[in-house]
Amino acid sequence: MKKDIDWKNLGFGYIQTDYRFISNYKNGKWENGELSKDATVTISECAGVLQYAQTCFEGLKAYTTVDNKVVCFRPDLNADRMIQSCERLEMPIFPKDNFIDAVKDTIKANIDYVPPYGTGATLYIRPYMFGSNPVIGVKPATEYQFRILTTPVGPYFKGTTKAITLRVPDFDRAAPLGTGHVKAGLNYAMSLHAIVDAHNQGYDENLYLDSATRTKIEETGGANIIFITQDNKVVTPKSKSILPSITRRSLMFVAEKYLNLEVEEREILYTEIKDFKECALCGTAAVLSPVGKIVNHGDEVSYNYANGIGEITAQLYNTLTGIQMGRIEAPDGWIYEIL
Ligand SMILES: *Cc1c(COP(=O)(O)O)cnc(C)c1O
């Protein structure tokens, strides 16, 4: 029986669900792991994660499709990316097959929290790992916990779509050879001041430039960016310090193979952005959010959309969400059926 939740009015917040997956790493190996009803974590006051922020995470969603199946989207890529994060942060690898099985088991255990088709809501899945044993000298922890929590979330857009405003901040997100390309909690900790400052000044998000030259577009604090050229080419920045968004990689594929558009991943100069006709942010949470304006210390670039969203952006959004919700045939291996 589905939970008694007002699915259509859900926001993007944490709602505790019945089960979470937990596996501990000790003496050089992962235990099998199990589903638990206990939503609290008990660790040492000196745990590596608490002292030196040794933690990384992933994010994906489960949906109810048009034919009433529960599916999730490309969890294999989240497993791969978490492996890359763990390698960079000196954390143990959680094996890919175990990751996918644990995601499926956690969704199944919380199946009553997967929002019904057509509500716009989804079940957000958050795998994460952290160093759990005491660490005071700077070194990697020797014990870790891998967990997966789930929480039902509403659509990013409520009612009419509203294009957002970005500003170029006086802060950097990632060093050229730093951790920008991995999903480390530390990347978010250091983005909080910039985001609070942006909100205080009336902007929705920060658009970061490359920190070495501050001339090239990178991404925002939690989403990649795409632009549409005047001749309908989809372009996205190429950089070693951008987090490789699964949504962005999926959208580029959809643009090329479903919409027959040219796609390009290349360096994008800040000075070029005035030449594009559409701009949008992409990530699991929002899928695609249209960007209406980019402000850089008095310099403003605007994108004007007849319906609140660019024409090509809307086609990309409708095709990708159509694939996710089972209305459009998916490429092989994109959709994992849960039930
Ligand atoms: C998670 C994340 C994204 C979006 O990645 P998806 O796989 O599409 O959800 C983009 N940028 C940053 C910095 C992120 O942490």
The ligand as a Tripos MOL2 file, in Angstrom:
@<TRIPOS>MOLECULE
LIG
   15    15     1     0     0
SMALL
NO_CHARGES

@<TRIPOS>ATOM
      1 C1         25.9400   15.5850   -8.6780 C.3       1 LIG1
      2 C2         26.4660   16.7710   -9.3770 C.ar      1 LIG1
      3 C3         26.0480   17.1200  -10.6700 C.ar      1 LIG1
      4 C4         24.9380   16.4070  -11.4020 C.3       1 LIG1
      5 O1         25.2430   15.0790  -11.7000 O.3       1 LIG1
      6 P1         24.0850   14.0610  -12.0990 P.3       1 LIG1
      7 O2         24.7840   12.7670  -12.2330 O.co2     1 LIG1
      8 O3         23.4990   14.5200  -13.3730 O.co2     1 LIG1
      9 O4         23.0890   14.0840  -10.9910 O.co2     1 LIG1
     10 C5         26.6430   18.2150  -11.2720 C.ar      1 LIG1
     11 N1         27.6040   18.9420  -10.6640 N.ar      1 LIG1
     12 C6         28.0250   18.6350   -9.4100 C.ar      1 LIG1
     13 C7         29.0600   19.4840   -8.7790 C.3       1 LIG1
     14 C8         27.4710   17.5480   -8.7360 C.ar      1 LIG1
     15 O5         27.8820   17.2650   -7.4950 O.3       1 LIG1
@<TRIPOS>BOND
     1     1     2 1
     2     2     3 ar
     3     2    14 ar
     4     3     4 1
     5     3    10 ar
     6     4     5 1
     7     5     6 1
     8     6     7 2
     9     6     8 1
    10     6     9 1
    11    10    11 ar
    12    11    12 ar
    13    12    13 1
    14    12    14 ar
    15    14    15 1
@<TRIPOS>SUBSTRUCTURE
     1 LIG1         1 GROUP 0 **** ****
